[in-house]
Amino acid sequence: MKKTILSLAFLAAVTAAQALTFGTVSRMAVVPDGASRPVLSPDGKTLLYSAPGTLALSAVNLDSGKINVLDETEGNYSQPRFSADSRHITYRTYGRVDGMACSDVRQATVAGNQPRRTVAAMQRTPRLAVPVATDYAIDDYKTIKVCVNGKTTEINPVADAYSYQYAQLSPDGKRIVFAVPFQGVFVCNTDGTGATRIAEIGSRPVWAGNSVIAYILSHDDGYTILSSQLVTYDLDNALTQVVTGPDVIAEDVTATDGLIIFSIADKGIRSVTFTR
């Protein structure tokens, strides 16, 4: 009987630690070659990206393949954030005023309506607006701003953090993932408690469901990126898995439950599915 109990316990432990199963990394046919910086909508139906060459902010419907160019402003955009209904986005654009780097904040709809500024003109450090009726976590240099059920708070989950980057609220609104420069990738509760480091090195973490996190693991020699791989971490069993090989230079990543989309340096956007 004792041996049977031990065997069952061992089997349960092995099952609990079961790794994710990944499909084949594939080129996304609905996105032009050379596209970059993918961002997936909450409903998983729309993908934002920078168009090749022009870097125009564009959106593709993943069901129909229809593409809308949302903003053709020259220069890069960053930090696009969807509203809860996946219909509206806010984002930054960049330019120069009197030789100084400035940015503005704009709003657009994925239907392709004319974007509009949320601030009067280019500024040095305009605050990034967030679509209404949206729960979110957003890094604000030394703190993370969290809004859940209409209540906004500021948290500082890692006491000695120089700054916070890539903060993102989990789909169920219960946890936050974020990166701290030179300290790695962390997860915490929405009130800032329970901060746990899941990777000593990593950047650009995103939620791929409520318990899987995808991030980029890069190594360089101080001048050149030597490797930049897509990695996942499963909170349910504390398993880390490297998804792409060292020959792939992964840049940006976005995800939903069972699907990870990422860009490859100078080669466009790829996707990979996973199951438990």
Order of alpha helices (4+ residues) and beta strands (2+ residues): alpha-beta-beta-beta-beta-beta-beta-beta-beta-beta-beta-beta-beta-beta-beta-beta-beta-beta-beta-beta-beta-beta-beta-beta-beta
